[in-house]
């Protein structure tokens, strides 16, 4: 007779730091895990927003048992967002990104991940008063669809990084690097633009805000992998993107709605565009060329841009110039569970890489 509990005898609880650390050992070396924890503890995005969840038997004594049997596990990150309701009202709300859903191999195929997701949905919606939850699936389109989650567009452009694409473009624009000194002002301005964009829409919409703490987390993860496994003998990434400024007669140049931000993927040797705001195809070409220059610094072979607005690219020219390819992603598929009301007919705007944690 199996000693495993029935599904109705399972509960979902927040893991203690020790339980979370024990769970992390199979995924990271001890040194990597300790370094990850040190980074997490000092970043607002994770120290304030991260919860590690474990699915355990309701009969275990969690106050005394620091190593309970864990049947499934995930993490959630609280995020700030704006929603525009059918009434036209815009609300500032809280949602959650679900990530790292894992079940030990000996417990797979027994419905524990499904049970975890059912319990987590209820907790986030009713106990934590979330208006939505989202995730990026690495296991294809079927699992979450069967659970009632709604899939959203998942196109991407892949640009090859080759020397022949570095011929300078003729332009008179002022292009400035985005780094720690100006990151916060860029992000704050972007959030203003997003709110104004939302006001112009005539449909129920959701947008996850690209906050500074989220970008800090992206850039710290980059440095974690940079120092621990890769280019420890060269300078670490210091530039997070580039922006095109409006020229004025005085020294106070103003950020326009034109910039690109990126993250470095040293595991797969590619540059990931995490936020992209353009106005015309030529602007897009300028911004992509900035990304090309950054990718070349680290000998990356590819640049990835999620869910591009193809009207901002001269498809025939730009994709030929940069040898780009538009394709449907087969991994990191965006899914949404909508809690704000009973009608999940909502447009999820800006499904860009900054919201993937």
N, C-alpha and C positions, 0 to 999 in steps of 0.2 A: 504494500500500500504506500502510495506516495506521501512524503512528509511535507510536500509543498502546500501552502495555504490555498484555499479557494479564493477566487477573485473578490468575493464580498468580504473577505477577512483581511484585505490589503488596505493600507492607508498611505497617503502621500504627505511627507513631512519635510521641513527644512533640515538639511544636514548640518551637523556641527562642523566646525573647522577641521577637527580630527577625522570625522567620517568622510568629509570631502577630500581630505588629503590622502586617506587610504584608498579612496576610489581612484584618485588620480595616478597612482603608481603604475598601473598597467599601461597607461597612455604616454607617460613621460618618464625619463630617468629621474632619480631622486634630486639631482642637482638642478635639472630643468624645472622640476615642479617647485622646488624651493625658490628659484629665481622668479618663476611665474607668480608665486604667491607674494613675493616682495614687491613686484611691479603692481599687482592688483591692489595691494594694500595702500599704495601711494597715488592711485589715480582715482579721481572723483567718480568717473563713469562706472568703475567696477566696485569701489569700496562702498558706494552709496546705493548702487542699483543691482548688484549681482545677488542672486539666490541660487543655491545648489539644492535640488530636490531629489529625494530618494523614495522609492516605493518599497515598503517593508510590511511585515505582518503586524497587525494591530495588537498581537499578543506579546510582541517583544518589549522589553523594558528599556526604552530609549535613554532614560536617565542614568542607567547603570551599564548598559551594553553599548560600548563605544564602537563595536564592530558588528552591527547587526547584519543579517543576510539581506543584501540589496538585490531586488529582482529587476529593477530598472532605474534609470537615473536621467536627469536632464538639468540644464541651467536656464535661468531666465534673467534678462536684463530689462530693467524699467527704462522707458524712453518717453520723451516729450513729443507731442504731436498736435496738429491742428486738424479739426474736422469741420466740414461745411455741411450742415444738415439740409434736408429738402426745403425747410422753411427759409433758407438763406442765412441763418445764423451761423457764425463761426465760433467754435469753442476750442479752448486750450484743454487738452486731455492727456491722460496717461495710458500708455499701452505697454505691452511686453514682447520682447523678442525671445523666442524659445530656441535653444541651441543645445548641442552635445547630447542629443537623445541616444542613449546607449543601453543595451541589455546584455548582461554576461552571456557568453556563448551557450552555457549549459541551460540557460532559461529561455533561449530564443524559440520562437514558434509556438509559444504557449499563451500569447495574448497579453503579456505583461506590459509591453509598450503601449498597446491600445488602452489598457486600464489606466496607465499613468496619464495619458493624454486626456482621457475622459475626466479624471479627477482634477487634473491641472486646469482644464478649461473651466470647470465649476469654481475652483478656487480663485482664479484670476478675475472671473466675471463677477462673482458674488461677494467674496471676501475682500479682494483687493480693489474692487470697483474699477477695473480696467474697462476701457471702451473697445478694445480690440487686442488681439495677439497675432503675431506673424512669425514666420520661420522660412528658412531656405532649405528645401529638401535635397538631400544627397542620395536618396533611395528611389528616385523615379517618381512618376506622377500618380501612382495608384494608391499607396498607403494612406496619405492624408486626404485624398479625394473621398475615399470610402468613409472617413471619419467626419465628413461634412465640411472640410476646409475648401476654400475657393482658390483656384490657381489663377495667376495673373501673367501678363506678357513677360517673356523672358528671352528677348532677342539680345544679341551682342554684336559688336564689331571687333574683329581681331585685326590688328595692324602688325605687319612684319617690320622689324627694325633692321634696316640695312643702310649701308653708307650712301647708296644712291639717292636716298630720300632726304639728304641733309643740305641740299642746295638752298641757300637763303631765299626767302620770299621778299619781294619788293613791297615795303610798307612804311608808313610814317607813324606807326603806333608806338606808344610807350609801354613796354612790357617789363613787369617787375616780379621778382620772385616772391612766393608766399613762404614764410618761415615763422618761427616762434614769435618774432617781434611784431608781426602784423596779422597772425592767424586769427586772433579773437575778433579784430575789427572786420575782417573779411567774413567770418562766420556770422557775426551779428547783422551785417548788411545783407547777407544772403537770406537770413530768416525774415528780414523786412520785405525783401523782394518776394519771397514765397508767400507771405501773408497777403501782399497786394495781388499776386497772381491768383490766389484762391478766391479773393473777392470778385474777380472777373468771371469765375466759372458759374454756370447755371445748372449744376448737378451736384448731387451728394458726393463728397470727396474726402479723402484722407491723405495727409502728407506727414511723414515722420520728419521731425526737424533735425537738420544737421548741426548739432550743438558742438561747442568747442570740446567738451569732455569726451564726446564720441570720437572726435578726430585725435585727441590726445591718446586715447586707447589704441586707435589704429596705428599711430606713429610709434607708440611704445612697443607694440607687438612687433613692428618692423625691426626695432633695435634689438629686441630679445633674440630673434632669429639671426640677426646680423652678427651680433657678438658671440653667440653660443655655437653657431655652426658654420658660419660663412666667412665674410670678408673682414676678419678681425685685424688684418694687417693693413687695411686702407681706411680712409675716412668714412665714417658712417653717413647715412643720408641726412642732410640738413635742409634740403629744399622740399617743401610739401606740395608745390604747385606754382602756377604763374597766373598773373592777372594783367589785363590790358586797361590802362588808366586813361581817364579823360584829360586831355591837355588843357591847362588853364594859363592865364597870363601871370598869376602869382605862383607861389610854391605849393599851394594846397591842392594837390591832385586828388581827384575823387574816383572812387571805385565805381566802374560801370557794371552792367550785368554781363560781364564777360570774364570768365576765369575758369581754370582747370585745377583740380587737386588730385593727388595720386598717392598710392601706397606701393611699397616695394615687396614683391613676392619672391624672396630668395630661394624658396623651396622649388618653385617651378620656373625660375629665371624669367620673370615677366613683370611689367609695370601695370598696376591696376588703377584705372581712373575711378576715383571714389566720389567725385562730384564734378559736374560739367555744366557750365552755363554759357551759352553763346547766343548770338543774335542773327548772324548771317553765315552762309557757307565759308566765306573767306576768313571770317573770325575763327570758325571751327578749324580751318586748316592751320592758321597761326598757332592755335592752342595745341593741336595735335603735334605740331612740329616742336613745341616746347617739351612735350612729353617724350618725343623721340630723342631729344638731346639728353634728357634725364636718363632714359633707358640705356643710352649708349655709355654713360658714365660707368654703369655696372655690368656692361656686356649682356644686357637682357636681349632676348630674341623676339619678344612679343609685347604688345600693348593691348589691353582689354578694356572696352567701354560697354557697360551694361545699358540696355534699353534706351538707345539713342533716339532723339527726335530726328528722323531721317530728313525732315525738311531743312535741317540746319547743315546738311551735307550736300554738296554737289556730287551725287552718288557716282556718276560715270567718271568724273574727273578725279575726285578725292580718293575714291577706292582704287583707281588706277595709279594715281600718284604715289599713294602710300601702300599699295598692294594690300588693301583691306578686304575683309570678307564679312558680310552680314549673315548671321546664322542663328538658329534657335539653340539655346543652351540645353544641354542634357543633364546638367547638374546644377545645384544651387537654385532650384526652382522655387519661386516666391509663392507662398500660401498665406491666406488671411482668414482669421476667425473673427467675425464682427459681433460685438456685444452691445453697441450703443443703442440699437433698437432692433426690432424684429425683421427688418428688411435689409438683407445683406447686399442689395444692389448698390454698391458703392464703388467709385473709382479710386484706386490706390495710385497716387501720383508720385513721381520721382522714385521709382524703384531702382535706385542707384546703389553703388557698392558701399557707400558710407553707412547704410542701415544694416549691413551684414556684419555680425560680431562673432 
